[in-house]
Amino acid sequence: MRALSLLYHDVVEGGDWDASGFPGALPAAYKLERRDFENHLSAVSRVAARRGTVRDLFQPVPGPPPVLLTFDDGGASAYACVADLLERAGWRGHFLVTTDYIDTPGFVTRAQLRELVGRGHVIGSHSCSHPNPMSRCGWDRLVAEWTRSAAVLADVLGEPVRVASVPGGAFSRRVAAAAAAAGLTALFTSEPTARCRVVDGCLVLGRFVLRRGDPPKRAAALASGNLRARLSQLVVWNLKKIAKAVGGDLYPALSRLVHERAR
Ligand SMILES: [Zn+2]
């Protein structure tokens, strides 16, 4: 089974990066200006062979892999801006929420989450506390992060929550096994792959991350399943893993190099 899942975070206006989601320069590198996101959405809409949600993957139909749009962290822009833009373009999104931050400044509220579900969007967990890296958490902490966050959302929404995404992209098989043990049935990672797999009964889906400065044509290439665009993300992903392993300063330079070549 395959799905082309794109990973976005917050969408802000006027360079007000801290208006939605986690504050600071590092999170801001993953946020898009509203105008830029609108251009991404137009470009993706033009090429997406099939618009879908994770729900479709549990009743697969023949045809091209669906394109899934996901938004991590649970920043206020999910309700204030993103959901409207998606609906106008005929999409429904996946909003993955860090539940300790619900109802705090810059993040979605309980009432907004209920409304988003009523409008057909998928709400899922992005852990309780956004541990970084999550893969280094002990087993009990992992299960608690998934169990408690899903329970908080279920309480808010009045229905079970079975979808989640891994904070910080720190994925390991143990993180997925803990999600499965907590009753989750679909887990988005940040691994740039269209391939889905199953860990202990939980469907694990890779995603292609889009960051500030990425051109709309890159989003379109990824949404159309373009092999070169997908491989370029895979190369960067693997470089990142190597750079982390050796602890050097090599990654930013290599990442820039690969991105420049892929533009
Ligand atoms: Zn996150």
Boltz pocket constraint, residues with backbone or C-beta under 6 A from the ligand:
constraints:
  - pocket:
      binder: B
      contacts: [[A, 72], [A, 73], [A, 126], [A, 130], [A, 166], [A, 167], [A, 168]]
      max_distance: 6.0
